[in-house]
Amino acid sequence: MKFLTLLLFPFSVLYDVATRFRNHLYNVGYKRSFEFETNVIAVGNLSVGGTGKSPMIEYLIRLLHNKYQVATLSRGYGRKTRGFILAGDTENANTIGDEPFQFYRKFKDNIKVAAGEERALAIPFLLVEDEGVEVILLDDAYQHRSVKPGLNILLTDYNRPFYEDMILPAGRLRESRKGAGRADVIVVTKCPMDLSDVEMDRIKVRLKDTNEIASVFFAGIRYSEPLPVSGNGKMGEELYLFTGVANPGNLRQYLSDNYRLVGEKVLADHHRYSEKDIQDILKSAGEVSTGDEVSLVTTEKDMVKLLSKELNNLLQGHSVFYIPIETCFLKDGRQFDELVLKSIKSYSN
């Protein structure tokens, strides 16, 4: 163990005891898990951030919205409001959170998007607002055991799988590795696109130690062409990356491999941008440029927080782009789709 890990290990033991006790209370029925007639699919992870939950939610939206009336329900982390909110045209990243606002901007004509800290309380509010909802996608809900989902999808990052990690604060796990036993499906995300069958089999063996029956799939990230944050524009040859996401490593590598990346500013996950932040980013980008004006590039999750009038005004006249991403399965994608579809039950009204 590294010195810092060793120093934090006693606190991880205490955290582990607390989370195991909480899970035990749910397992024995002392704390109640509510089961709803409406189909509920939960997507989450054992670690803190960075496993690709938002792209997976978007994958499920694309899979389901033509067949069912779909809604997403997120906590809305980092928003300035509290309680249940059903997204409408007056909402933004500050009122419902960055991920829900991202879902709303992209899919508002096809689905309902809601935010609410307490999922068991928010679901009835959502169904009162729209009783026609047939499938609810719970974002980042693996530890929210007050709701019992019909399908529990656990994500783990290929670059830092949960079975090689430790409990907070020595590691990044929110609960013991044994928590993986609740999953119906485990998706290993952010895999290299050329991942071998031998490596997949090795990972499956490790995952079987924590869950013998879950179906295991492997997924990577597909990057789309950069899009301008506002208006039109042509991206320059030099790029300056700024992000406020949990793990920008894959995006950094993609940009380095395909473009000329000259600099980077990494902020905390869910960072709420200020006017000073934008001024500092523009200044830093200008200092590293070696030719014409460098283009700024960020994630879609960051982009939705730049749409306020104040921040957008600061970016006017500058070349600013974002990179949309999608989940793509390395193999057995059709099998994953069929598993999800078979989990959905039809109810008569």
Rosetta blueprint (number, residue, H / E / L):
1 M L
2 K L
3 F H
4 L H
5 T H
6 L H
7 L H
8 L H
9 F H
10 P H
11 F H
12 S H
13 V H
14 L H
15 Y H
16 D H
17 V H
18 A H
19 T H
20 R H
21 F H
22 R H
23 N H
24 H H
25 L H
26 Y H
27 N H
28 V L
29 G L
30 Y L
31 K L
32 R L
33 S L
34 F E
35 E L
36 F L
37 E L
38 T L
39 N E
40 V E
41 I E
42 A E
43 V E
44 G E
45 N E
46 L L
47 S E
48 V L
49 G L
50 G L
51 T L
52 G L
53 K H
54 S H
55 P H
56 M H
57 I H
58 E H
59 Y H
60 L H
61 I H
62 R H
63 L H
64 L H
65 H L
66 N L
67 K L
68 Y L
69 Q L
70 V E
71 A E
72 T E
73 L E
74 S E
75 R L
76 G L
77 Y L
78 G L
79 R L
80 K L
81 T L
82 R L
83 G L
84 F L
85 I E
86 L E
87 A L
88 G L
89 D L
90 T L
91 E L
92 N L
93 A H
94 N H
95 T H
96 I H
97 G L
98 D H
99 E H
100 P H
101 F H
102 Q H
103 F H
104 Y H
105 R H
106 K H
107 F H
108 K L
109 D L
110 N L
111 I E
112 K E
113 V E
114 A E
115 A E
116 G L
117 E L
118 E L
119 R H
120 A H
121 L H
122 A H
123 I H
124 P H
125 F H
126 L H
127 L H
128 V H
129 E H
130 D L
131 E L
132 G L
133 V L
134 E L
135 V E
136 I E
137 L E
138 L E
139 D E
140 D L
141 A L
142 Y L
143 Q L
144 H L
145 R L
146 S L
147 V E
148 K L
149 P L
150 G L
151 L E
152 N E
153 I E
154 L E
155 L E
156 T E
157 D E
158 Y L
159 N L
160 R L
161 P L
162 F H
163 Y H
164 E H
165 D L
166 M L
167 I E
168 L L
169 P L
170 A L
171 G L
172 R L
173 L E
174 R L
175 E L
176 S L
177 R H
178 K H
179 G H
180 A H
181 G H
182 R H
183 A L
184 D L
185 V E
186 I E
187 V E
188 V E
189 T E
190 K L
191 C L
192 P L
193 M L
194 D L
195 L L
196 S L
197 D H
198 V H
199 E H
200 M H
201 D H
202 R H
203 I H
204 K H
205 V H
206 R H
207 L H
208 K H
209 D L
210 T L
211 N L
212 E L
213 I L
214 A L
215 S E
216 V E
217 F E
218 F E
219 A E
220 G E
221 I E
222 R E
223 Y E
224 S L
225 E L
226 P L
227 L E
228 P E
229 V L
230 S L
231 G L
232 N L
233 G L
234 K L
235 M L
236 G L
237 E L
238 E E
239 L E
240 Y E
241 L E
242 F E
243 T E
244 G L
245 V L
246 A L
247 N L
248 P L
249 G H
250 N H
251 L H
252 R H
253 Q H
254 Y H
255 L H
256 S H
257 D H
258 N H
259 Y L
260 R E
261 L E
262 V E
263 G E
264 E E
265 K E
266 V E
267 L L
268 A L
269 D L
270 H L
271 H L
272 R L
273 Y L
274 S L
275 E H
276 K H
277 D H
278 I H
279 Q H
280 D H
281 I H
282 L H
283 K H
284 S H
285 A H
286 G H
287 E H
288 V H
289 S L
290 T L
291 G L
292 D L
293 E L
294 V L
295 S E
296 L E
297 V E
298 T E
299 T E
300 E H
301 K H
302 D H
303 M H
304 V H
305 K H
306 L H
307 L L
308 S L
309 K H
310 E H
311 L H
312 N H
313 N H
314 L H
315 L H
316 Q L
317 G L
318 H L
319 S L
320 V E
321 F E
322 Y E
323 I E
324 P L
325 I E
326 E E
327 T E
328 C E
329 F E
330 L L
331 K L
332 D L
333 G H
334 R H
335 Q H
336 F H
337 D H
338 E H
339 L H
340 V H
341 L H
342 K H
343 S H
344 I L
345 K L
346 S L
347 Y L
348 S L
349 N L
